[in-house]
Amino acid sequence: MDAVNVVEIIGYAASVMVAISLMMKDIIWLRCLNFVGCSLFVVYGVQIEAWPVAGMNAFVAGINIFHLIKIYRADPTADVAEASA
């Protein structure tokens, strides 16, 4: 597979993950899927040397991790269904 095609696939996968994450009702699923999408966008941004894309998505990925940690520290027994209620 050509390197350009792999980079494009990463970019499309990142877009799909972010779009799917925004359809979630459950905040934990939203943050997890959005984190994956942002992480893929970081890889994509670095590969195409689009530093604003990589930097902004790294920042958003960090925000997602921060909020996920905050959710689980508040109630370590919370499961995915309870956190969205």
VENGIRA-V313590 format. One record per residue. N is the residue number from 1. RES is the residue in one letter. PSI is psi as a letter, one per 20 degrees, with the letter a starting at -180 (NA if undefined). Layout:
N:RES:PSI ; N:RES:PSI
This chain:
1:M:p ; 2:D:q ; 3:A:h ; 4:V:g ; 5:N:h ; 6:V:g ; 7:V:g ; 8:E:g ; 9:I:g ; 10:I:g ; 11:G:g ; 12:Y:g ; 13:A:g ; 14:A:g ; 15:S:g ; 16:V:g ; 17:M:g ; 18:V:g ; 19:A:g ; 20:I:g ; 21:S:h ; 22:L:i ; 23:M:i ; 24:M:p ; 25:K:h ; 26:D:p ; 27:I:h ; 28:I:g ; 29:W:g ; 30:L:g ; 31:R:h ; 32:C:g ; 33:L:h ; 34:N:h ; 35:F:g ; 36:V:g ; 37:G:g ; 38:C:g ; 39:S:g ; 40:L:h ; 41:F:h ; 42:V:g ; 43:V:g ; 44:Y:g ; 45:G:g ; 46:V:g ; 47:Q:h ; 48:I:j ; 49:E:l ; 50:A:n ; 51:W:h ; 52:P:h ; 53:V:g ; 54:A:g ; 55:G:g ; 56:M:g ; 57:N:h ; 58:A:g ; 59:F:g ; 60:V:h ; 61:A:g ; 62:G:g ; 63:I:g ; 64:N:g ; 65:I:g ; 66:F:g ; 67:H:h ; 68:L:g ; 69:I:g ; 70:K:g ; 71:I:g ; 72:Y:h ; 73:R:h ; 74:A:h ; 75:D:n ; 76:P:i ; 77:T:i ; 78:A:p ; 79:D:r ; 80:V:g ; 81:A:h ; 82:E:h ; 83:A:h ; 84:S:i ; 85:A:NA
